[in-house]
Amino acid sequence: MLIALTVAVDALRPVVPCSLLSFSMVPFASCSIIIGGVSWIVPNRVAQQLDSMLYKAYMRLCLFVFENLSGVEIYYHGEKQNVVDKSGKPENVVVLSNHQTNVDWIVPVMLAARHGAQGSEQSFRVMVKQSIHFVPLFGWYIFQHGYIYVRRFGEFIGAPVLRQLRWLNESVPPYWLLIFPEGTRLSAKKTQLIKNSNQFLESSGRPPMRNVLCPRSGGLQLALDNLSTLDAIYDVTVMYGQMRKENRRALAPGMFEFCCGPQTHKQIHIHLERISIDKVPKEKSDLRSWTTDRFARKERIIDEFYSENASVGNLLPCVPLSQTLPSTLFFTAALAAPFFSKTVARIYLLTVASSPLLIAWLHIRKCV
């Protein structure tokens, strides 16, 4: 009986962090809607500051789950002083990253938390696929915070993308815009996708790659053309210790395994290079070639990661609990509040019930 109970509890371990992140979106969205209402009677700058505080709190909840709770070891490869523990004014950047799992997005947040004196988690945005706008509450909110929806298939609709880029360019807080040029996750199981990618590379006179897919430069081109306040490109290559296990090459851990899996090989290796914006080509064909060159470099970095002589890197301490625990306690209390207050319960029910209207609002306003 005791053994069965232990097995059952262990099986439920992934439920706790995933439920915390998912259900916290309800009080998060409720607060965001209230801030939206307040924005009608206070200066826009004040509303934006309130939104940044709320978003930063949620990002620190995410860091609590992905760093403090998971027990992951984070290794940094690159020039640390340029990004991590950077002093002075935070930068406006585009983050270019390889894409292997639904954990990849947290890596720039980890870096942003260590950028500047107070951290820059509130700066984090992503260029995401258009279908995510259907996710209840989350899909609506991220557009309000400056995320950019793009279509992977069908006709490109530029107006909402350009509007979001202009908003980012004129926003007061700094921004970190994450772009996955591969367009989809790489996995060793996606043999046809890898084959198609390599066929395109070979038709362009380039060698095949197995650690990354052939990148597209369209999203980066739009960012460079419309973000005049951009300071630099952060070229990030993400590698997971679990992928060094036998028969695990190109099979990155999902969120459950990353947060709640065995501690063996639970490492994340982050190779980062800062590229000043004046060194990035703007002309379309040059940028396409430059982006492919950057991913060819990622190919070599990941090859080295799998080799016996792989660099150990510099171990980064986890974000202190003093930064992440207050936000975690806030959202935990917010989730418990409906059990003690009928008013809060009604607010949450109204928030959940508004999901279809918020999705419809995105379409009415032609945001996607």
C-alpha positions in Angstrom: 0.0 0.0 0.0 2.8 2.4 0.9 4.7 1.6 -2.2 1.6 2.2 -4.4 1.0 5.5 -2.6 4.6 6.6 -3.2 4.3 5.7 -6.9 1.0 7.7 -7.2 2.5 10.7 -5.5 5.5 10.6 -7.7 3.3 10.4 -10.8 1.4 13.5 -9.7 4.6 15.6 -9.3 4.4 17.2 -12.7 0.8 18.2 -12.0 1.8 20.7 -9.3 4.0 23.1 -11.3 1.9 22.8 -14.5 -1.3 23.5 -12.6 0.3 26.4 -10.8 1.4 28.0 -14.1 -1.8 27.3 -15.9 -4.4 28.2 -13.2 -2.4 31.3 -12.2 -3.5 32.7 -15.6 -7.0 33.3 -14.2 -6.0 35.8 -11.4 -3.3 37.1 -13.8 -5.9 37.9 -16.5 -8.3 39.3 -13.9 -5.6 41.8 -12.8 -4.8 42.6 -16.4 -8.4 43.4 -17.2 -8.6 45.6 -14.2 -5.4 47.4 -15.3 -7.0 47.8 -18.7 -10.0 49.5 -17.1 -7.8 51.7 -15.0 -5.9 52.8 -18.2 -8.9 54.8 -19.2 -8.5 57.1 -16.3 -4.8 57.2 -15.6 -1.9 58.2 -17.9 -0.8 55.4 -20.3 2.6 55.4 -18.7 1.2 54.4 -15.3 -0.9 51.6 -16.8 2.1 50.3 -18.6 4.1 50.3 -15.4 1.4 48.4 -13.6 1.3 45.8 -16.4 5.1 45.4 -16.4 4.9 44.8 -12.6 2.2 42.1 -13.1 4.0 40.5 -16.0 7.4 40.5 -14.1 5.7 38.8 -11.2 4.3 36.0 -13.4 7.7 35.6 -15.1 9.3 35.2 -11.6 6.7 32.5 -10.8 7.9 30.7 -14.0 11.5 31.1 -12.9 10.5 29.5 -9.5 9.1 26.5 -11.3 11.8 26.1 -14.0 14.8 27.0 -11.7 14.2 26.7 -8.0 11.7 23.8 -8.1 13.2 21.8 -11.0 16.7 21.9 -9.4 18.3 22.3 -12.9 22.0 23.2 -13.2 22.5 26.1 -15.6 25.8 26.4 -17.5 26.6 29.5 -19.4 29.0 29.7 -22.3 30.0 33.1 -23.7 31.0 36.6 -22.7 29.2 36.8 -19.4 29.8 40.5 -18.7 28.0 41.6 -21.9 24.6 40.1 -20.9 24.5 38.3 -17.6 25.1 40.6 -14.6 25.2 43.5 -17.0 25.5 46.8 -15.2 24.0 50.0 -16.5 20.9 50.5 -18.7 19.2 47.3 -20.0 19.4 46.7 -23.8 16.7 46.4 -26.4 17.5 43.1 -28.2 16.2 40.4 -30.5 17.0 36.9 -29.2 17.7 34.3 -32.0 17.4 30.8 -30.6 17.3 27.2 -31.8 14.0 25.4 -31.0 13.7 21.9 -29.7 11.1 21.8 -26.9 8.4 23.7 -25.1 11.0 24.6 -22.5 13.1 26.8 -24.9 11.2 30.0 -24.2 12.3 30.1 -20.6 16.0 30.4 -21.4 15.8 34.1 -22.5 13.8 34.8 -19.3 16.6 33.2 -17.3 19.1 35.5 -19.0 16.8 38.6 -18.6 16.5 37.9 -14.9 20.3 38.4 -14.6 20.4 41.4 -16.9 20.7 44.8 -15.3 20.6 45.7 -11.7 16.9 44.7 -11.2 16.5 42.1 -13.9 14.5 42.6 -17.2 12.0 39.8 -17.1 9.2 42.3 -17.9 11.0 42.9 -21.2 10.4 39.4 -22.6 8.3 39.0 -25.7 8.0 36.3 -28.4 7.2 36.2 -32.0 4.7 33.3 -31.8 2.5 31.3 -34.2 -0.9 32.7 -34.9 -2.8 29.7 -33.5 -1.7 30.5 -29.9 -4.2 33.4 -29.8 -7.0 30.7 -29.3 -5.5 29.7 -25.9 -8.0 31.1 -23.4 -6.9 34.3 -21.6 -3.2 33.7 -22.3 -3.6 34.3 -26.1 -5.4 37.6 -25.5 -3.0 38.9 -22.8 0.3 38.3 -24.6 -0.9 40.4 -27.5 -1.6 43.3 -25.0 2.0 42.9 -23.7 3.6 43.1 -27.1 3.9 39.5 -28.4 3.7 39.3 -32.1 1.5 36.8 -33.9 2.8 35.4 -37.3 1.3 32.9 -39.6 3.3 29.8 -40.5 1.0 28.9 -43.4 -1.2 30.8 -45.8 -1.2 34.5 -46.7 1.0 36.8 -44.7 -0.9 39.6 -43.1 1.5 42.3 -42.2 -0.6 45.0 -40.6 -0.9 43.5 -37.1 2.7 42.5 -37.1 3.9 46.0 -38.0 1.5 47.6 -35.5 3.0 45.4 -32.7 6.6 46.2 -33.8 5.8 50.0 -33.8 4.4 49.6 -30.3 7.5 47.8 -29.1 9.7 50.4 -30.7 7.9 53.2 -28.9 7.4 51.5 -25.5 9.2 52.9 -22.4 10.5 49.6 -20.9 13.2 47.8 -22.8 12.2 44.8 -24.9 13.7 41.3 -25.5 12.0 39.9 -28.6 12.5 36.1 -29.0 12.5 34.7 -32.5 12.8 31.0 -33.5 13.9 31.2 -37.1 13.5 27.5 -37.6 9.7 28.0 -37.3 9.1 24.7 -35.5 10.7 22.4 -33.0 13.5 20.1 -34.1 13.2 16.5 -33.0 15.0 13.3 -34.2 11.5 11.9 -34.7 10.7 14.4 -37.4 12.7 12.7 -40.1 10.8 14.1 -43.1 11.1 17.7 -41.7 14.9 17.2 -41.3 15.1 15.7 -44.8 13.2 18.7 -46.4 15.4 21.1 -44.5 18.6 19.5 -45.8 17.3 19.3 -49.3 16.8 23.0 -49.3 20.3 23.6 -47.8 21.9 21.4 -50.4 20.0 23.2 -53.2 21.6 26.4 -51.9 25.0 24.9 -52.0 25.3 24.4 -48.2 26.1 21.3 -46.2 23.3 19.4 -44.5 22.7 19.9 -40.7 21.3 17.5 -38.1 21.3 19.6 -34.9 19.3 22.5 -36.3 16.9 23.2 -39.2 17.4 25.6 -42.0 16.3 29.0 -40.6 14.0 31.5 -42.2 14.9 35.2 -41.9 11.5 36.8 -42.5 10.7 37.5 -38.9 14.2 38.9 -38.2 13.9 41.1 -41.4 10.7 42.6 -40.1 12.2 43.3 -36.7 15.3 45.0 -38.2 13.2 47.1 -40.6 10.9 48.4 -37.9 12.8 48.5 -34.6 15.0 51.5 -34.8 15.7 51.3 -31.0 17.3 47.9 -31.3 20.8 47.7 -29.6 21.9 44.1 -30.4 21.2 40.6 -31.4 21.6 37.9 -28.7 22.4 34.7 -30.6 21.4 31.9 -28.2 22.1 28.2 -28.6 20.3 26.0 -26.1 21.4 22.4 -25.2 20.0 20.0 -22.6 22.0 17.5 -20.5 19.3 14.9 -21.0 20.1 14.8 -24.7 23.5 13.3 -23.8 21.9 10.1 -22.6 22.1 7.0 -24.7 19.8 7.3 -27.8 18.6 10.8 -26.7 20.4 12.9 -29.3 18.1 15.6 -30.7 15.3 14.5 -28.2 15.1 17.4 -25.8 13.1 17.1 -22.6 9.5 18.4 -22.4 8.3 20.6 -19.6 7.3 17.6 -17.4 10.7 15.9 -17.6 12.5 19.2 -17.2 10.7 20.3 -14.1 10.0 17.0 -12.4 12.1 14.3 -14.0 15.2 12.6 -12.5 18.0 14.9 -11.5 20.5 12.8 -13.5 21.7 14.9 -16.5 19.3 17.7 -15.5 21.4 20.5 -17.0 20.8 23.3 -19.4 23.7 24.7 -21.4 23.3 28.2 -22.8 25.8 29.4 -25.4 25.3 33.1 -26.1 27.0 35.6 -28.3 26.1 39.3 -28.4 26.2 40.9 -31.9 26.0 44.7 -32.1 23.2 45.8 -34.3 25.5 47.7 -36.6 27.2 44.4 -37.6 24.0 42.8 -38.8 23.2 43.1 -42.5 19.8 44.7 -43.4 19.5 43.8 -47.1 17.2 40.8 -47.6 19.6 38.4 -49.4 22.5 39.3 -47.1 20.4 38.8 -44.0 19.2 35.4 -45.2 22.8 34.3 -45.8 23.8 35.7 -42.4 21.1 33.9 -40.6 22.0 30.6 -42.2 25.6 31.2 -41.2 24.6 31.8 -37.6 22.7 28.4 -37.6 25.7 26.7 -39.2 27.6 28.0 -36.2 24.9 26.6 -33.9 25.4 23.2 -35.7 29.1 23.2 -34.8 28.4 24.3 -31.2 25.9 21.5 -30.6 28.3 19.0 -32.3 30.9 20.1 -29.8 28.4 19.7 -27.0 27.9 16.0 -27.9 31.7 15.4 -28.1 33.9 13.9 -25.4 35.8 17.2 -25.1 32.7 19.3 -24.6 33.2 22.5 -22.7 31.9 22.5 -19.1 30.9 26.1 -19.1 30.4 28.4 -16.1 27.8 27.3 -13.6 25.2 30.0 -12.9 23.5 30.0 -9.5 19.8 29.8 -9.5 17.8 33.0 -9.2 17.5 33.6 -5.5 14.3 32.6 -3.7 14.1 36.2 -2.4 13.2 37.2 -6.0 10.9 34.3 -7.0 9.2 33.2 -3.8 7.2 36.5 -3.2 5.6 36.2 -6.6 4.9 32.5 -6.1 3.2 33.2 -2.8 1.2 36.0 -4.3 -0.2 33.8 -7.1 -0.7 30.9 -4.7 -2.7 33.2 -2.4 -4.7 34.5 -5.4 -5.6 30.9 -6.4 -6.8 30.3 -2.8 -8.8 33.5 -2.5 -12.0 32.3 -4.2 -12.4 29.7 -1.4 -12.6 32.6 1.1 -14.3 35.4 -0.9 -17.4 35.1 -3.1 -16.5 38.4 -4.7 -13.2 37.1 -5.9 -14.8 33.9 -7.1 -17.3 35.9 -9.2 -14.5 38.0 -10.7 -12.6 34.8 -11.7 -15.8 33.3 -13.1 -16.4 36.4 -15.2 -12.8 36.4 -16.3 -13.0 32.8 -17.5 -16.4 33.4 -19.1 -14.9 36.4 -21.0 -12.4 34.1 -22.9 -14.5 33.8 -26.1 -15.1 37.6 -26.1 -11.4 38.3 -25.7 -10.6 36.0 -28.6 -13.3 37.7 -30.7 -11.9 41.1 -29.7 -8.5 40.0 -31.2 -10.3 39.3 -34.5 -12.5 42.4 -34.4 -9.5 44.6 -33.9 -7.6 42.6 -36.6 -4.8 41.8 -34.2 -4.2 38.4 -35.8 
